[in-house]
Amino acid sequence: MSETTGISWTDATWNPVTGCSKLSQGCKNCYALREWPRLSAPRPKPNVYTGREFTDVQCHPERLDQPLRWSKPRRIFVNSMSDLFHEDVPFEFIDSVMAVMWLGVRHSYQVLTKRIERAAHYFEDLQALSPAAFEERLAAALELMRAATPERPLMCDEIISVGGRVGAAHIPPTLWMGASVEDQPTADERIPHLVGIRAPVIFLSAEPLLDRIDLDPRLLAPIEGGSQHGQRFIDWVIAGGESGPKARPSHPDWFRSLRDQCAAAGVPFHFKQWGEWTPGENVERERGTVDTAFLWDDQWSIHPLNLATDHGHVDDQPDLYRVGKKAAGRLLDGVEHNGFPEAEC
């Protein structure tokens, strides 16, 4: 967890839960799993990771109050090293995370999950509560936080009566709820659950993007008379390629398609990164031999090419070159896309 981060679409990370397990092809080369040995090494300082297996999901109540101690408003990526709605995270602990979102209202909290069906069940459970029952549940969540850090006073923007503040849903007004999708099947499976959650901001993260995704235009179109969470079902789309030693290519046309779908509907689009692979327009042509990727009949053909030769200077052929995350950058057709939804922290 960090007050700063290199992730372009957020300002800070907060990990009240650590550990996860693979769910779909988007998890195959999980960056969190890759970074876990380094982050989990025993250290002399308190409240750091302590050598657990990545698949050993652990809740950290002692970290719950961290955002309440950040005075500067920021967008906070919740559980960059886990999934808040993993099946091993009890709803009672999720209540405590939501309680922080109610109390630290200077911030925006970006929750991203592949387990959006479980998230939908959680919020359906909240919605069924009466205001009084919800107040009791929130009080229990706050007590868990206080018990975990008895030596620290609870710091918050204000202690408020929250029952019914956002209708019957009892959802924090600071929550940005997102689903991670990597291809059309995962989009078709997860988006219906996502758009049923009445969060102030609803978003998609298509990273790593492993195939083309065509969104139903009705999900991006403004809703007549407004809606409970804004002007449309999906308020924001993030996209990016895969990084790391085993990164798979993402065809430039897949990103262009999402960009154009968002532009046509006026939905903010954020291109996070190419990852390891990028088209020729972003490649230094004298860098020597690199791996290249062609997409033929939905299959990637990868082989080395020496860019210092005349053949290596054919413009934007093949589809992608492997030059590394830093060199690949964030430019899509020469433009850096930094869209954000209108709701701000």
C-alpha positions in Angstrom: 0.0 0.0 0.0 1.3 3.4 -0.9 0.4 7.1 -0.8 1.8 7.3 -4.3 1.7 4.9 -7.3 2.8 4.6 -10.9 -0.7 3.5 -12.0 -1.9 6.3 -14.2 -5.6 6.1 -13.3 -5.2 6.3 -9.6 -3.3 8.4 -7.0 -2.7 5.8 -4.2 -3.2 2.2 -3.3 -4.7 0.7 -0.1 -4.5 -3.0 0.7 -6.8 -3.9 3.6 -6.8 -7.4 2.0 -3.8 -9.2 0.4 -3.6 -12.4 -1.6 -5.8 -13.8 -4.3 -6.3 -16.8 -6.6 -6.6 -17.1 -10.4 -10.1 -16.9 -11.9 -9.8 -16.5 -15.7 -7.3 -15.9 -18.5 -6.7 -12.3 -17.5 -5.1 -13.7 -14.3 -2.7 -16.0 -16.1 0.3 -13.7 -15.7 -0.9 -11.8 -12.7 1.3 -8.8 -11.8 0.4 -9.1 -8.1 1.5 -12.7 -8.0 4.7 -11.9 -9.8 5.5 -9.1 -7.3 4.4 -11.0 -4.2 7.8 -12.6 -3.3 9.5 -9.2 -3.2 6.6 -7.6 -1.3 6.1 -10.4 1.2 9.7 -10.7 2.3 10.0 -10.3 6.1 11.0 -6.7 7.1 11.8 -5.1 10.4 9.1 -2.4 10.1 5.6 -3.1 11.4 2.5 -3.6 9.3 4.3 -5.1 6.2 3.8 -8.3 4.4 5.3 -11.3 6.2 6.1 -14.2 3.9 2.6 -15.7 3.3 1.7 -17.6 0.1 -0.1 -15.3 -2.4 -3.1 -17.7 -2.4 -3.4 -17.3 1.3 -6.0 -14.5 1.4 -5.6 -12.4 4.5 -7.6 -9.5 5.9 -5.7 -6.7 7.6 -8.0 -4.8 10.1 -5.0 -2.8 11.3 -4.8 -1.1 7.9 -8.4 -0.1 7.7 -7.9 3.4 9.0 -5.0 4.3 6.6 -7.1 6.5 4.1 -8.6 8.4 7.1 -5.1 9.6 7.9 -4.4 11.0 4.4 -5.4 14.6 4.5 -5.0 15.4 0.8 -8.0 14.2 -1.4 -7.1 11.4 -3.7 -8.4 8.6 -5.8 -7.5 5.4 -4.0 -7.2 2.0 -5.7 -8.6 -0.5 -3.1 -6.7 -3.8 -3.0 -4.2 -3.5 -5.8 -2.7 -6.8 -4.4 -6.0 -8.7 -4.0 -9.7 -8.7 -4.8 -12.0 -7.3 -2.2 -14.8 -9.6 -3.3 -12.7 -12.8 -3.2 -14.7 -15.7 -1.7 -12.3 -15.8 1.3 -13.1 -12.2 2.3 -16.1 -12.2 4.7 -18.9 -9.8 4.1 -18.3 -8.5 7.7 -14.8 -7.3 6.7 -16.1 -5.8 3.5 -18.5 -3.8 5.7 -15.5 -2.3 7.5 -13.9 -1.3 4.2 -17.2 0.3 3.1 -17.3 2.1 6.5 -14.0 3.8 5.7 -15.5 5.0 2.5 -18.4 6.6 4.4 -16.0 8.3 6.9 -13.2 9.4 4.6 -15.4 11.3 2.2 -12.6 13.5 1.0 -11.4 10.6 -1.2 -12.7 8.5 -4.0 -12.4 4.7 -3.7 -11.8 2.6 -6.8 -12.8 -1.0 -6.3 -12.0 -3.3 -9.2 -13.0 -7.0 -9.1 -13.3 -10.0 -11.4 -15.8 -11.5 -8.9 -18.5 -9.0 -9.7 -21.3 -11.5 -9.2 -20.3 -11.8 -5.5 -20.1 -8.0 -5.3 -23.6 -7.8 -6.7 -24.8 -10.2 -4.0 -23.1 -8.1 -1.3 -24.9 -4.9 -2.4 -28.2 -6.7 -2.8 -27.8 -7.8 0.8 -27.2 -4.2 1.9 -30.1 -2.9 -0.1 -32.5 -5.3 1.7 -31.6 -3.7 5.1 -33.8 -1.2 6.8 -32.0 2.1 7.7 -31.9 1.0 11.3 -30.5 -2.4 10.5 -27.9 -0.8 8.3 -26.8 1.6 11.1 -26.3 -1.4 13.3 -24.2 -3.2 10.6 -22.1 0.0 10.1 -21.6 0.3 13.9 -20.3 -3.3 14.0 -17.9 -2.5 11.2 -16.5 0.6 13.0 -16.0 -1.4 16.1 -13.9 -3.9 14.2 -11.7 -1.0 13.1 -11.4 0.5 16.6 -10.5 -2.9 18.1 -7.7 -3.4 15.5 -6.0 -0.2 16.3 -7.0 0.8 19.9 -3.9 3.0 20.3 -5.0 5.3 17.4 -8.0 7.6 17.6 -10.5 7.2 14.7 -10.0 10.0 12.3 -12.7 10.9 9.8 -14.2 13.8 7.9 -17.4 13.5 10.0 -19.3 10.9 12.0 -22.7 10.9 10.3 -26.0 9.1 10.3 -25.8 7.3 7.0 -29.0 5.3 6.8 -30.8 6.1 3.5 -28.3 8.6 2.3 -28.2 7.1 -1.1 -31.7 5.6 -1.2 -32.2 2.1 -0.1 -28.9 0.8 -1.5 -26.7 2.1 1.4 -23.8 2.5 -0.9 -21.0 5.1 0.0 -21.2 8.2 -2.2 -17.4 7.9 -2.6 -17.4 4.4 -4.2 -16.3 3.8 -7.8 -17.2 0.2 -8.6 -15.4 -1.5 -11.5 -15.2 -4.9 -13.2 -12.1 -6.3 -14.9 -12.8 -7.8 -18.3 -10.3 -9.2 -20.8 -12.4 -10.4 -23.8 -15.9 -10.6 -25.1 -17.0 -13.7 -23.0 -15.8 -12.1 -19.7 -17.5 -8.8 -20.7 -20.8 -10.6 -21.4 -20.6 -12.5 -18.2 -19.6 -9.7 -15.8 -21.1 -6.5 -17.1 -24.7 -7.4 -16.3 -23.8 -7.9 -12.7 -21.8 -4.6 -12.6 -24.5 -2.3 -14.0 -27.0 -3.6 -11.4 -24.8 -2.1 -8.6 -26.0 1.4 -7.8 -22.6 3.0 -7.2 -22.0 6.7 -8.0 -19.4 5.7 -10.7 -19.4 2.4 -12.7 -16.4 1.5 -14.7 -14.6 -1.2 -16.7 -11.0 -2.1 -16.8 -10.0 -4.0 -20.0 -6.5 -4.9 -18.9 -4.9 -7.1 -20.0 -7.0 -6.9 -23.2 -6.8 -10.3 -24.8 -9.3 -9.9 -27.6 -11.7 -7.4 -29.1 -14.6 -6.2 -26.9 -17.8 -4.8 -28.4 -19.9 -3.1 -25.8 -23.7 -2.9 -26.0 -24.3 0.8 -27.0 -27.1 0.9 -24.5 -24.5 0.5 -21.7 -22.8 3.7 -22.9 -25.7 5.8 -23.9 -27.2 8.5 -21.6 -30.2 7.4 -19.7 -33.3 9.6 -20.1 -34.1 11.3 -16.8 -30.7 10.3 -15.4 -30.0 7.3 -13.2 -29.1 6.4 -9.7 -25.4 6.5 -10.3 -25.0 9.2 -13.0 -25.9 9.7 -16.7 -25.3 6.2 -18.0 -24.7 2.6 -16.9 -20.9 2.6 -17.7 -19.2 5.9 -16.8 -15.6 5.2 -17.5 -13.4 2.7 -19.5 -9.8 1.8 -18.8 -7.8 -0.3 -21.2 -4.2 -1.6 -21.3 -1.9 -4.3 -22.4 0.0 -6.9 -20.4 3.4 -6.4 -18.8 5.9 -8.8 -17.4 8.2 -11.6 -18.8 5.3 -13.7 -20.1 3.2 -10.8 -21.4 0.8 -11.6 -24.3 0.3 -9.2 -27.2 -2.8 -7.0 -27.5 -3.7 -5.9 -31.1 -3.8 -2.1 -31.6 -7.2 -2.4 -33.3 -8.7 -3.8 -30.0 -7.7 -0.6 -28.2 -8.8 1.6 -31.1 -12.2 0.0 -31.0 -12.8 0.6 -27.3 -11.5 4.2 -27.8 -13.9 4.8 -30.6 -16.9 3.3 -28.9 -16.3 5.5 -25.9 -15.7 8.6 -28.1 -19.0 8.0 -29.9 -20.9 7.9 -26.6 -19.0 10.6 -24.8 -17.6 8.2 -22.2 -14.2 9.0 -20.7 -11.5 6.6 -22.0 -8.2 6.0 -20.2 -5.4 4.1 -22.0 -3.1 3.0 -19.2 -0.3 1.3 -21.1 0.8 -0.8 -24.1 2.6 -3.2 -21.7 5.5 -5.1 -23.2 4.2 -4.9 -26.8 3.6 -1.8 -29.0 3.0 -1.0 -32.6 5.8 0.2 -34.9 4.9 3.9 -34.6 6.2 3.8 -31.0 9.4 1.9 -31.7 13.0 3.3 -32.1 14.1 1.8 -35.4 17.8 1.3 -34.5 17.3 -0.7 -31.3 18.4 -4.1 -32.9 16.7 -7.4 -32.6 13.3 -7.6 -30.9 10.4 -10.1 -30.9 7.6 -9.3 -33.2 4.0 -10.5 -33.3 1.5 -11.0 -36.2 -2.1 -11.9 -35.7 -3.2 -14.5 -38.2 -6.6 -16.2 -38.0 -6.9 -15.2 -34.3 -3.5 -16.8 -33.5 -0.3 -14.9 -32.6 2.8 -15.7 -34.7 5.9 -14.4 -32.8 9.5 -14.3 -34.1 12.6 -12.1 -33.9 13.3 -9.2 -36.2 16.4 -7.1 -36.5 15.2 -3.5 -36.7 18.7 -2.3 -37.9 18.1 -4.0 -41.3 16.1 -2.5 -44.1 13.4 -5.1 -43.6 13.1 -4.0 -40.0 12.2 -0.5 -41.1 8.9 -1.4 -42.9 6.4 1.0 -41.2 4.1 -0.7 -38.6 4.8 -4.2 -39.9 4.3 -6.5 -38.1 1.4 -5.8 -35.8 3.5 -5.4 -32.6 7.1 -5.2 -31.4 8.2 -6.3 -27.9 10.3 -3.4 -26.5 9.3 -3.4 -22.8 6.8 -1.5 -20.8 8.8 1.7 -20.4 9.7 2.1 -24.1 6.3 1.1 -25.2 4.7 4.0 -23.4 1.0 5.1 -23.4 0.5 6.7 -26.8 -2.3 5.3 -28.9 -2.1 6.7 -32.4 0.1 9.5 -31.1 -2.3 10.5 -28.3 -2.2 10.0 -24.6 -5.7 9.2 -23.4 -6.3 10.3 -19.7 -10.0 10.3 -19.4 -11.7 10.3 -16.0 -15.4 10.3 -15.0 -16.9 13.6 -13.9 -17.2 12.5 -10.3 -14.1 13.6 -8.5 -12.7 13.1 -5.0 
